[in-house]
Amino acid sequence: MGVGIIGLGKYVPKKVVTNFDLEKIMDTNDEWIRTRTGIEARHFAADDEETSDLAIAAAKDAIKEANITPEQIGLILVATVTGDQPFPSVANMVQDAIGAKNAASMDIGAACAGFMYGIITAQQFVQNGAYDYVLIVGVEKLSKVIDFTDRNTAVLFGDGASAAVIGNVSEGRGVLSFELGSDGSGGKHLYLTPQRTIAMNGREVFKFAVRTMGDAAMRVIEKAGLTKEDVDFLVPHQANIRIIESAQERLGLPADKVSKTIHLYGNTSAASIGISLYDEIQAGKINDGDTLVFVGFGGGLTWGAMVIKWGK
């Protein structure tokens, strides 16, 4: 049997913050943001809405779609760098809130590559028979670590959560190949300051992302014994439209075969790939049996990519 995604969930806060809203509080404008990033709006959590609240909502959706009970979950992995507090982990809070009384739980700190790290970690536990079902959640409340005096970073980020239940799927479906990686020497280019705000060297991160996204995607395609012509749909991390288009060009894919949701949500870090996947499935762009490529990069520096044959 294969191991893959058997249930998906998503949650974004109700509050939408447009580029025009940001114009009112900082030296920026809609055209500057759109042309450089592709972002038009993002969602911000309410003051009384924590990272764990977003995670719990997405987790419940994924469990419902997977048609399992919380008690059947053996492990909960939450990918986040903006937890409610250092401990207990967000995963502990999710475990309690959903009633997954038989589950172990822990957080994964891989920033924007967190969803990839979560899926692949979950795959190992299911594949070796340790657990029947693993719940992963990618979630961030980045609005609480934005420096609104820095227009180069403040316009980029939003809040949201995505969740997936990982379990056995039919032979030939599920994860076909993967790659996870890190380069700690680049951590100085994207990090959380002692003041707990995001700092980024945009030029260096852009160069890293363009190189890593394309290279990692091609390597996992080759590992799966496929060619780029076999790819039906690319779901990249939504960080910058130019980075996404660079990966699209590298794989030779038409625009309608690449997920581009950045205009709606901005960069939601660990939640990004799952949110995009959820939206594209709802829109009917991803079908049973499609060959998908996921690829993401983030602070650390970290990256991850995988090929998955969609379906149960």
SEPADREN-518000 format. One record per residue (C-alpha): residue in three letters; chain; x, y, z. Coordinates in steps of 0.25 Angstrom, whole numbers, plus 5000, padded with zeros to 4 digits. Layout:
SEPADREN-518000
+------+------+------+-------+------+
! code ! unit ! east ! north !   up !
+------+------+------+-------+------+
!  ala !    A !    X !     Y !    Z !
...
+------+------+------+-------+------+
end
This chain:
SEPADREN-518000
+------+------+------+-------+------+
! code ! unit ! east ! north !   up !
+------+------+------+-------+------+
!  met !    A ! 5000 !  5000 ! 5000 !
!  gly !    A ! 5004 !  5014 ! 4998 !
!  val !    A ! 5004 !  5026 ! 5009 !
!  gly !    A ! 4997 !  5039 ! 5005 !
!  ile !    A ! 4987 !  5049 ! 5009 !
!  ile !    A ! 4973 !  5044 ! 5012 !
!  gly !    A ! 4967 !  5057 ! 5018 !
!  leu !    A ! 4969 !  5072 ! 5017 !
!  gly !    A ! 4965 !  5084 ! 5025 !
!  lys !    A ! 4967 !  5099 ! 5024 !
!  tyr !    A ! 4964 !  5111 ! 5033 !
!  val !    A ! 4967 !  5126 ! 5030 !
!  pro !    A ! 4963 !  5137 ! 5040 !
!  lys !    A ! 4951 !  5145 ! 5036 !
!  lys !    A ! 4958 !  5159 ! 5036 !
!  val !    A ! 4964 !  5162 ! 5022 !
!  val !    A ! 4975 !  5173 ! 5021 !
!  thr !    A ! 4977 !  5178 ! 5007 !
!  asn !    A ! 4988 !  5186 ! 5001 !
!  phe !    A ! 4980 !  5198 ! 5002 !
!  asp !    A ! 4978 !  5196 ! 5017 !
!  leu !    A ! 4993 !  5196 ! 5018 !
!  glu !    A ! 4995 !  5209 ! 5010 !
!  lys !    A ! 4988 !  5215 ! 5022 !
!  ile !    A ! 4998 !  5211 ! 5033 !
!  met !    A ! 5011 !  5211 ! 5025 !
!  asp !    A ! 5019 !  5216 ! 5013 !
!  thr !    A ! 5014 !  5207 ! 5003 !
!  asn !    A ! 5004 !  5205 ! 4992 !
!  asp !    A ! 4996 !  5195 ! 4985 !
!  glu !    A ! 5004 !  5195 ! 4972 !
!  trp !    A ! 5017 !  5194 ! 4979 !
!  ile !    A ! 5013 !  5182 ! 4986 !
!  arg !    A ! 5005 !  5175 ! 4975 !
!  thr !    A ! 5016 !  5177 ! 4965 !
!  arg !    A ! 5027 !  5172 ! 4974 !
!  thr !    A ! 5020 !  5161 ! 4981 !
!  gly !    A ! 5007 !  5157 ! 4974 !
!  ile !    A ! 5000 !  5159 ! 4988 !
!  glu !    A ! 4987 !  5167 ! 4988 !
!  ala !    A ! 4981 !  5163 ! 5002 !
!  arg !    A ! 4984 !  5155 ! 5014 !
!  his !    A ! 4976 !  5150 ! 5026 !
!  phe !    A ! 4980 !  5154 ! 5040 !
!  ala !    A ! 4975 !  5147 ! 5053 !
!  ala !    A ! 4967 !  5154 ! 5063 !
!  asp !    A ! 4973 !  5159 ! 5076 !
!  asp !    A ! 4967 !  5148 ! 5084 !
!  glu !    A ! 4970 !  5137 ! 5073 !
!  glu !    A ! 4982 !  5129 ! 5075 !
!  thr !    A ! 4991 !  5120 ! 5066 !
!  ser !    A ! 4985 !  5108 ! 5073 !
!  asp !    A ! 4970 !  5113 ! 5070 !
!  leu !    A ! 4974 !  5113 ! 5055 !
!  ala !    A ! 4980 !  5099 ! 5056 !
!  ile !    A ! 4969 !  5093 ! 5063 !
!  ala !    A ! 4959 !  5098 ! 5053 !
!  ala !    A ! 4967 !  5093 ! 5041 !
!  ala !    A ! 4969 !  5079 ! 5048 !
!  lys !    A ! 4955 !  5077 ! 5051 !
!  asp !    A ! 4952 !  5079 ! 5036 !
!  ala !    A ! 4963 !  5069 ! 5032 !
!  ile !    A ! 4958 !  5058 ! 5042 !
!  lys !    A ! 4944 !  5060 ! 5037 !
!  glu !    A ! 4948 !  5058 ! 5022 !
!  ala !    A ! 4957 !  5046 ! 5025 !
!  asn !    A ! 4944 !  5040 ! 5032 !
!  ile !    A ! 4952 !  5035 ! 5044 !
!  thr !    A ! 4950 !  5038 ! 5059 !
!  pro !    A ! 4960 !  5046 ! 5067 !
!  glu !    A ! 4963 !  5034 ! 5076 !
!  gln !    A ! 4969 !  5027 ! 5063 !
!  ile !    A ! 4980 !  5037 ! 5062 !
!  gly !    A ! 4993 !  5032 ! 5067 !
!  leu !    A ! 5002 !  5045 ! 5065 !
!  ile !    A ! 4999 !  5060 ! 5063 !
!  leu !    A ! 5010 !  5068 ! 5057 !
!  val !    A ! 5008 !  5083 ! 5056 !
!  ala !    A ! 5018 !  5091 ! 5048 !
!  thr !    A ! 5019 !  5105 ! 5053 !
!  val !    A ! 5029 !  5116 ! 5057 !
!  thr !    A ! 5018 !  5125 ! 5063 !
!  gly !    A ! 5012 !  5116 ! 5075 !
!  asp !    A ! 5004 !  5122 ! 5086 !
!  gln !    A ! 5016 !  5121 ! 5095 !
!  pro !    A ! 5029 !  5112 ! 5096 !
!  phe !    A ! 5021 !  5101 ! 5103 !
!  pro !    A ! 5012 !  5094 ! 5104 !
!  ser !    A ! 5013 !  5092 ! 5089 !
!  val !    A ! 5002 !  5095 ! 5079 !
!  ala !    A ! 5001 !  5080 ! 5076 !
!  asn !    A ! 4998 !  5078 ! 5091 !
!  met !    A ! 4986 !  5088 ! 5090 !
!  val !    A ! 4981 !  5082 ! 5077 !
!  gln !    A ! 4981 !  5068 ! 5084 !
!  asp !    A ! 4973 !  5072 ! 5095 !
!  ala !    A ! 4963 !  5081 ! 5088 !
!  ile !    A ! 4960 !  5070 ! 5078 !
!  gly !    A ! 4959 !  5059 ! 5087 !
!  ala !    A ! 4971 !  5051 ! 5081 !
!  lys !    A ! 4973 !  5043 ! 5094 !
!  asn !    A ! 4982 !  5033 ! 5088 !
!  ala !    A ! 4991 !  5042 ! 5081 !
!  ala !    A ! 5005 !  5047 ! 5084 !
!  ser !    A ! 5008 !  5061 ! 5079 !
!  met !    A ! 5019 !  5070 ! 5076 !
!  asp !    A ! 5022 !  5083 ! 5068 !
!  ile !    A ! 5032 !  5084 ! 5056 !
!  gly !    A ! 5040 !  5097 ! 5054 !
!  ala !    A ! 5043 !  5097 ! 5039 !
!  ala !    A ! 5036 !  5111 ! 5036 !
!  cys !    A ! 5031 !  5111 ! 5022 !
!  ala !    A ! 5036 !  5097 ! 5019 !
!  gly !    A ! 5028 !  5091 ! 5031 !
!  phe !    A ! 5017 !  5085 ! 5023 !
!  met !    A ! 5027 !  5077 ! 5015 !
!  tyr !    A ! 5034 !  5073 ! 5028 !
!  gly !    A ! 5021 !  5069 ! 5034 !
!  ile !    A ! 5016 !  5060 ! 5023 !
!  ile !    A ! 5029 !  5053 ! 5021 !
!  thr !    A ! 5031 !  5051 ! 5036 !
!  ala !    A ! 5016 !  5045 ! 5037 !
!  gln !    A ! 5019 !  5036 ! 5025 !
!  gln !    A ! 5030 !  5029 ! 5032 !
!  phe !    A ! 5022 !  5026 ! 5044 !
!  val !    A ! 5010 !  5021 ! 5035 !
!  gln !    A ! 5019 !  5013 ! 5026 !
!  asn !    A ! 5026 !  5006 ! 5037 !
!  gly !    A ! 5013 !  5002 ! 5044 !
!  ala !    A ! 5015 !  5010 ! 5056 !
!  tyr !    A ! 5002 !  5018 ! 5054 !
!  asp !    A ! 4990 !  5016 ! 5045 !
!  tyr !    A ! 4987 !  5031 ! 5044 !
!  val !    A ! 4996 !  5043 ! 5047 !
!  leu !    A ! 4990 !  5057 ! 5047 !
!  ile !    A ! 4998 !  5069 ! 5042 !
!  val !    A ! 4995 !  5083 ! 5043 !
!  gly !    A ! 5003 !  5095 ! 5037 !
!  val !    A ! 4999 !  5108 ! 5044 !
!  glu !    A ! 5004 !  5122 ! 5046 !
!  lys !    A ! 4999 !  5135 ! 5053 !
!  leu !    A ! 5010 !  5143 ! 5046 !
!  ser !    A ! 5002 !  5156 ! 5049 !
!  lys !    A ! 5008 !  5156 ! 5063 !
!  val !    A ! 5022 !  5156 ! 5059 !
!  ile !    A ! 5021 !  5166 ! 5047 !
!  asp !    A ! 5029 !  5179 ! 5048 !
!  phe !    A ! 5020 !  5189 ! 5042 !
!  thr !    A ! 5031 !  5200 ! 5041 !
!  asp !    A ! 5038 !  5191 ! 5031 !
!  arg !    A ! 5030 !  5191 ! 5018 !
!  asn !    A ! 5039 !  5181 ! 5011 !
!  thr !    A ! 5034 !  5170 ! 5021 !
!  ala !    A ! 5021 !  5175 ! 5027 !
!  val !    A ! 5014 !  5174 ! 5014 !
!  leu !    A ! 5017 !  5159 ! 5011 !
!  phe !    A ! 5011 !  5151 ! 5022 !
!  gly !    A ! 4997 !  5146 ! 5027 !
!  asp !    A ! 4991 !  5136 ! 5036 !
!  gly !    A ! 4984 !  5123 ! 5033 !
!  ala !    A ! 4984 !  5108 ! 5036 !
!  ser !    A ! 4984 !  5095 ! 5027 !
!  ala !    A ! 4983 !  5081 ! 5032 !
!  ala !    A ! 4984 !  5067 ! 5026 !
!  val !    A ! 4981 !  5053 ! 5031 !
!  ile !    A ! 4992 !  5044 ! 5026 !
!  gly !    A ! 4989 !  5029 ! 5025 !
!  asn !    A ! 4990 !  5017 ! 5016 !
!  val !    A ! 4985 !  5019 ! 5001 !
!  ser !    A ! 4984 !  5009 ! 4990 !
!  glu !    A ! 4996 !  5004 ! 4983 !
!  gly !    A ! 5003 !  5014 ! 4974 !
!  arg !    A ! 4996 !  5026 ! 4981 !
!  gly !    A ! 5002 !  5035 ! 4991 !
!  val !    A ! 5016 !  5039 ! 4993 !
!  leu !    A ! 5025 !  5035 ! 4982 !
!  ser !    A ! 5038 !  5042 ! 4986 !
!  phe !    A ! 5043 !  5053 ! 4995 !
!  glu !    A ! 5054 !  5062 ! 4998 !
!  leu !    A ! 5056 !  5070 ! 5011 !
!  gly !    A ! 5068 !  5079 ! 5013 !
!  ser !    A ! 5074 !  5090 ! 5021 !
!  asp !    A ! 5085 !  5100 ! 5021 !
!  gly !    A ! 5088 !  5107 ! 5035 !
!  ser !    A ! 5098 !  5116 ! 5029 !
!  gly !    A ! 5087 !  5124 ! 5023 !
!  gly !    A ! 5079 !  5126 ! 5035 !
!  lys !    A ! 5084 !  5140 ! 5037 !
!  his !    A ! 5076 !  5144 ! 5024 !
!  leu !    A ! 5062 !  5141 ! 5030 !
!  tyr !    A ! 5060 !  5140 ! 5045 !
!  leu !    A ! 5052 !  5145 ! 5057 !
!  thr !    A ! 5059 !  5157 ! 5065 !
!  pro !    A ! 5061 !  5158 ! 5080 !
!  gln !    A ! 5049 !  5168 ! 5079 !
!  arg !    A ! 5041 !  5156 ! 5073 !
!  thr !    A ! 5039 !  5162 ! 5059 !
!  ile !    A ! 5042 !  5156 ! 5046 !
!  ala !    A ! 5056 !  5161 ! 5039 !
!  met !    A ! 5059 !  5157 ! 5025 !
!  asn !    A ! 5070 !  5160 ! 5015 !
!  gly !    A ! 5060 !  5159 ! 5003 !
!  arg !    A ! 5071 !  5159 ! 4992 !
!  glu !    A ! 5078 !  5147 ! 4998 !
!  val !    A ! 5065 !  5139 ! 5001 !
!  phe !    A ! 5060 !  5142 ! 4987 !
!  lys !    A ! 5073 !  5136 ! 4981 !
!  phe !    A ! 5072 !  5124 ! 4990 !
!  ala !    A ! 5057 !  5121 ! 4987 !
!  val !    A ! 5059 !  5122 ! 4972 !
!  arg !    A ! 5070 !  5112 ! 4972 !
!  thr !    A ! 5065 !  5103 ! 4982 !
!  met !    A ! 5050 !  5102 ! 4977 !
!  gly !    A ! 5054 !  5098 ! 4963 !
!  asp !    A ! 5065 !  5089 ! 4967 !
!  ala !    A ! 5058 !  5081 ! 4978 !
!  ala !    A ! 5046 !  5080 ! 4969 !
!  met !    A ! 5054 !  5074 ! 4958 !
!  arg !    A ! 5061 !  5064 ! 4968 !
!  val !    A ! 5048 !  5058 ! 4974 !
!  ile !    A ! 5042 !  5056 ! 4960 !
!  glu !    A ! 5055 !  5049 ! 4956 !
!  lys !    A ! 5055 !  5041 ! 4969 !
!  ala !    A ! 5040 !  5036 ! 4966 !
!  gly !    A ! 5045 !  5031 ! 4952 !
!  leu !    A ! 5037 !  5042 ! 4945 !
!  thr !    A ! 5040 !  5054 ! 4936 !
!  lys !    A ! 5035 !  5068 ! 4937 !
!  glu !    A ! 5025 !  5064 ! 4926 !
!  asp !    A ! 5018 !  5055 ! 4935 !
!  val !    A ! 5015 !  5066 ! 4945 !
!  asp !    A ! 5000 !  5070 ! 4945 !
!  phe !    A ! 5000 !  5081 ! 4955 !
!  leu !    A ! 5010 !  5088 ! 4964 !
!  val !    A ! 5007 !  5093 ! 4978 !
!  pro !    A ! 5018 !  5102 ! 4982 !
!  his !    A ! 5020 !  5110 ! 4995 !
!  gln !    A ! 5013 !  5124 ! 4993 !
!  ala !    A ! 5024 !  5134 ! 4996 !
!  asn !    A ! 5026 !  5142 ! 4984 !
!  ile !    A ! 5019 !  5142 ! 4970 !
!  arg !    A ! 5033 !  5143 ! 4963 !
!  ile !    A ! 5038 !  5131 ! 4971 !
!  ile !    A ! 5026 !  5123 ! 4967 !
!  glu !    A ! 5027 !  5127 ! 4953 !
!  ser !    A ! 5042 !  5123 ! 4953 !
!  ala !    A ! 5039 !  5109 ! 4957 !
!  gln !    A ! 5027 !  5108 ! 4947 !
!  glu !    A ! 5037 !  5112 ! 4936 !
!  arg !    A ! 5047 !  5101 ! 4941 !
!  leu !    A ! 5037 !  5090 ! 4940 !
!  gly !    A ! 5031 !  5095 ! 4927 !
!  leu !    A ! 5017 !  5096 ! 4932 !
!  pro !    A ! 5006 !  5105 ! 4927 !
!  ala !    A ! 5000 !  5115 ! 4937 !
!  asp !    A ! 4987 !  5107 ! 4939 !
!  lys !    A ! 4995 !  5095 ! 4944 !
!  val !    A ! 5002 !  5104 ! 4955 !
!  ser !    A ! 4995 !  5108 ! 4968 !
!  lys !    A ! 4995 !  5123 ! 4971 !
!  thr !    A ! 4987 !  5127 ! 4983 !
!  ile !    A ! 4997 !  5137 ! 4988 !
!  his !    A ! 4988 !  5149 ! 4984 !
!  leu !    A ! 4978 !  5144 ! 4994 !
!  tyr !    A ! 4986 !  5140 ! 5006 !
!  gly !    A ! 5000 !  5146 ! 5005 !
!  asn !    A ! 5011 !  5137 ! 5011 !
!  thr !    A ! 5005 !  5128 ! 5022 !
!  ser !    A ! 5018 !  5120 ! 5024 !
!  ala !    A ! 5015 !  5106 ! 5029 !
!  ala !    A ! 5000 !  5107 ! 5025 !
!  ser !    A ! 5003 !  5112 ! 5011 !
!  ile !    A ! 5004 !  5099 ! 5002 !
!  gly !    A ! 4992 !  5092 ! 5010 !
!  ile !    A ! 4983 !  5104 ! 5008 !
!  ser !    A ! 4987 !  5105 ! 4993 !
!  leu !    A ! 4985 !  5090 ! 4991 !
!  tyr !    A ! 4971 !  5091 ! 4998 !
!  asp !    A ! 4967 !  5102 ! 4989 !
!  glu !    A ! 4971 !  5096 ! 4976 !
!  ile !    A ! 4964 !  5083 ! 4980 !
!  gln !    A ! 4951 !  5091 ! 4983 !
!  ala !    A ! 4952 !  5098 ! 4970 !
!  gly !    A ! 4953 !  5085 ! 4962 !
!  lys !    A ! 4967 !  5087 ! 4957 !
!  ile !    A ! 4973 !  5074 ! 4964 !
!  asn !    A ! 4967 !  5061 ! 4960 !
!  asp !    A ! 4968 !  5046 ! 4965 !
!  gly !    A ! 4981 !  5040 ! 4959 !
!  asp !    A ! 4988 !  5053 ! 4956 !
!  thr !    A ! 5003 !  5054 ! 4959 !
!  leu !    A ! 5006 !  5066 ! 4968 !
!  val !    A ! 5019 !  5073 ! 4972 !
!  phe !    A ! 5019 !  5080 ! 4985 !
!  val !    A ! 5031 !  5089 ! 4988 !
!  gly !    A ! 5034 !  5099 ! 4999 !
!  phe !    A ! 5046 !  5107 ! 5006 !
!  gly !    A ! 5047 !  5115 ! 5018 !
!  gly !    A ! 5055 !  5121 ! 5030 !
!  gly !    A ! 5066 !  5112 ! 5035 !
!  leu !    A ! 5068 !  5112 ! 5024 !
!  thr !    A ! 5060 !  5099 ! 5021 !
!  trp !    A ! 5054 !  5093 ! 5008 !
!  gly !    A ! 5045 !  5081 ! 5004 !
!  ala !    A ! 5039 !  5075 ! 4992 !
!  met !    A ! 5031 !  5063 ! 4989 !
!  val !    A ! 5024 !  5056 ! 4978 !
!  ile !    A ! 5010 !  5050 ! 4981 !
!  lys !    A ! 5000 !  5042 ! 4973 !
!  trp !    A ! 4987 !  5048 ! 4977 !
!  gly !    A ! 4976 !  5039 ! 4982 !
!  lys !    A ! 4972 !  5029 ! 4992 !
+------+------+------+-------+------+
end
